[in-house]
Amino acid sequence: MTTTRTPAPCDTAPEATAKTVTVTVELTVTEDVTYEFRSEIDIPAGIAADPDELHDYLSENEDVWLDDLDPVGAVLYINERHLDQAAIVLTA
């Protein structure tokens, strides 16, 4: 799901852009990522020659490869990133 938000018009006069304020912001971000990694897996011999059957088998049996997915050590591609929410955190 992609959310498009149009920024509100702002004053672009030099005095408006020169002033800044530091705030704490709580952000919620959703990312679609792709991991590339290798795993040694025992599979039924009959599916080894058919890429579609291999894909179906691995899709239905995540438990045979999921432990080998290392988000830190794998090659990571961020396909999409969406800022879902942003809110200033009020502190005492």
C-alpha positions in Angstrom: 0.0 0.0 0.0 1.4 3.4 -1.0 0.3 6.5 0.7 0.9 9.8 -1.0 0.8 12.9 1.1 0.9 16.4 -0.4 2.9 18.8 1.8 1.2 21.8 3.1 2.3 25.1 1.6 5.0 26.8 3.6 6.4 30.3 3.8 9.7 30.3 1.8 10.8 33.8 2.9 14.5 33.8 4.0 13.5 34.4 7.7 11.1 31.4 7.6 13.8 29.0 6.3 16.6 30.2 8.6 14.8 29.3 11.8 14.9 25.6 12.9 13.8 23.7 16.0 15.0 20.3 17.2 12.3 17.9 18.1 12.0 14.2 18.8 9.9 12.5 16.2 8.4 9.1 16.4 8.5 7.5 12.9 6.8 4.4 11.6 8.5 3.1 8.4 7.6 0.1 6.3 10.1 -1.4 3.9 9.9 -4.1 1.3 13.3 -5.8 1.2 14.9 -8.6 -0.8 17.5 -10.8 0.8 19.9 -12.9 -1.2 21.6 -15.8 0.6 22.6 -19.4 0.3 21.3 -22.4 2.2 22.0 -26.1 2.1 18.6 -27.8 2.1 17.4 -31.4 1.9 14.6 -31.5 -0.7 12.7 -34.3 -2.3 14.8 -35.6 -5.3 11.8 -35.4 -7.7 11.7 -31.6 -7.5 15.3 -30.8 -8.0 15.0 -30.5 -11.8 11.9 -28.3 -11.9 12.4 -24.7 -10.7 8.6 -24.1 -10.3 8.2 -27.2 -8.1 11.3 -26.1 -6.1 9.8 -22.7 -5.6 6.5 -24.1 -4.5 8.1 -26.5 -2.1 10.3 -23.8 -0.5 7.4 -21.4 -0.3 5.3 -24.0 1.5 8.2 -25.2 3.8 9.9 -22.0 5.1 11.1 -23.9 8.1 13.8 -25.7 6.0 15.5 -22.5 5.1 14.3 -19.6 7.3 17.0 -20.2 10.0 19.7 -19.6 7.4 18.3 -16.1 6.6 20.7 -13.7 8.4 19.4 -10.1 7.9 22.8 -8.8 8.9 25.0 -11.1 6.8 22.8 -11.5 3.7 22.8 -9.2 0.6 20.0 -6.8 1.2 18.1 -4.7 -1.4 15.5 -2.2 -0.2 12.9 -2.2 -2.9 10.5 0.3 -1.4 10.3 2.5 1.7 7.2 4.2 3.0 6.9 6.7 5.8 3.6 5.6 7.4 3.4 8.0 10.3 5.3 10.8 11.9 4.4 12.6 15.2 6.3 14.9 17.4 6.9 13.3 20.8 6.2 15.7 23.6 8.6 15.5 26.5 8.4 16.9 30.0 
